[in-house]
Amino acid sequence: MDLQHGVTFLKNIKISAATDFSDTKGSRVCIVTAGARQREGETRLDLVQRNTDILKSIMPKLTEHSPNTILLIISNPVDILTYVAWKLSGLPKTRVIGSGTNLDSARFRFMMSERLNIAPSSCHGMTGRIYLCRVVIFYIITFKGGSLVNMGIRAFLCGLV
């Protein structure tokens, strides 16, 4: 449903969900969100084997029906599963893309905007991941044209991450 709501930002696009892989035939882009739900107390790395098994069942069918597709992997843990999907699909690495930390970065920008009482579109910054830790890259954070580092308010945002 989130993807369907986002269609208003795009031209001439059809988004649909399917369980029959023949429905994907000839798709230019396939977004893979399949994965097991994370259990309470389970880390994202604990999900790797279960979600790898799911991708093993999906990738051959998906690439059979859409051999020229671009895969966008959103399943967690996204970086590892993007690599797994690339290996399983047989597609060139340039056609298998992981969503990376885009969602974490968007959440951070929103929280920063709330804290600074400005529009999220005026906040720019990103997060990264090192193993299980989310990392804020302070040196590239800007808001309303100002630099977070130059303003000296790192401590101001520390409660956000």
Solvent accessible surface area in square Angstrom, and as a share of the most:
residue,aa,sasa,rsa
1,M,165,0.74
2,D,122,0.63
3,L,76,0.38
4,Q,93,0.42
5,H,118,0.53
6,G,25,0.24
7,V,47,0.27
8,T,113,0.66
9,F,176,0.73
10,L,100,0.50
11,K,182,0.77
12,N,161,0.82
13,I,81,0.41
14,K,175,0.74
15,I,46,0.23
16,S,81,0.52
17,A,104,0.80
18,A,53,0.41
19,T,136,0.79
20,D,81,0.42
21,F,49,0.21
22,S,52,0.33
23,D,101,0.52
24,T,25,0.15
25,K,158,0.67
26,G,57,0.55
27,S,35,0.22
28,R,206,0.75
29,V,80,0.46
30,C,11,0.07
31,I,62,0.32
32,V,8,0.05
33,T,88,0.51
34,A,35,0.27
35,G,39,0.37
36,A,26,0.20
37,R,214,0.78
38,Q,81,0.36
39,R,149,0.54
40,E,181,0.81
41,G,81,0.78
42,E,27,0.12
43,T,53,0.31
44,R,76,0.28
45,L,56,0.28
46,D,81,0.42
47,L,5,0.02
48,V,37,0.21
49,Q,107,0.48
50,R,64,0.24
51,N,3,0.01
52,T,17,0.10
53,D,71,0.37
54,I,53,0.27
55,L,0,0.00
56,K,105,0.44
57,S,60,0.39
58,I,21,0.11
59,M,0,0.00
60,P,77,0.48
61,K,95,0.40
62,L,8,0.04
63,T,20,0.12
64,E,125,0.56
65,H,48,0.21
66,S,1,0.01
67,P,75,0.47
68,N,121,0.62
69,T,0,0.00
70,I,64,0.32
71,L,0,0.00
72,L,50,0.25
73,I,0,0.00
74,I,64,0.33
75,S,5,0.03
76,N,54,0.27
77,P,13,0.08
78,V,16,0.09
79,D,90,0.46
80,I,64,0.32
81,L,0,0.00
82,T,22,0.13
83,Y,124,0.47
84,V,24,0.14
85,A,0,0.00
86,W,69,0.24
87,K,116,0.49
88,L,63,0.31
89,S,13,0.09
90,G,68,0.65
91,L,14,0.07
92,P,67,0.42
93,K,145,0.61
94,T,109,0.63
95,R,60,0.22
96,V,12,0.07
97,I,85,0.43
98,G,24,0.23
99,S,28,0.18
100,G,32,0.31
101,T,27,0.16
102,N,107,0.55
103,L,108,0.54
104,D,15,0.08
105,S,13,0.09
106,A,54,0.42
107,R,118,0.43
108,F,1,0.01
109,R,73,0.27
110,F,105,0.44
111,M,59,0.27
112,M,0,0.00
113,S,1,0.01
114,E,114,0.51
115,R,115,0.42
116,L,35,0.17
117,N,138,0.71
118,I,33,0.17
119,A,52,0.40
120,P,62,0.39
121,S,85,0.55
122,S,30,0.19
123,C,0,0.00
124,H,89,0.40
125,G,15,0.14
126,M,87,0.39
127,T,0,0.00
128,G,17,0.17
129,R,82,0.30
130,I,120,0.61
131,Y,162,0.62
132,L,75,0.37
133,C,83,0.49
134,R,98,0.36
135,V,53,0.30
136,V,15,0.09
137,I,66,0.33
138,F,39,0.16
139,Y,157,0.60
140,I,83,0.42
141,I,1,0.00
142,T,47,0.27
143,F,26,0.11
144,K,143,0.61
145,G,82,0.79
146,G,23,0.23
147,S,28,0.18
148,L,0,0.00
149,V,47,0.27
150,N,128,0.66
151,M,113,0.50
152,G,61,0.59
153,I,46,0.23
154,R,95,0.35
155,A,86,0.67
156,F,73,0.31
157,L,2,0.01
158,C,72,0.43
159,G,69,0.67
160,L,29,0.15
161,V,81,0.47
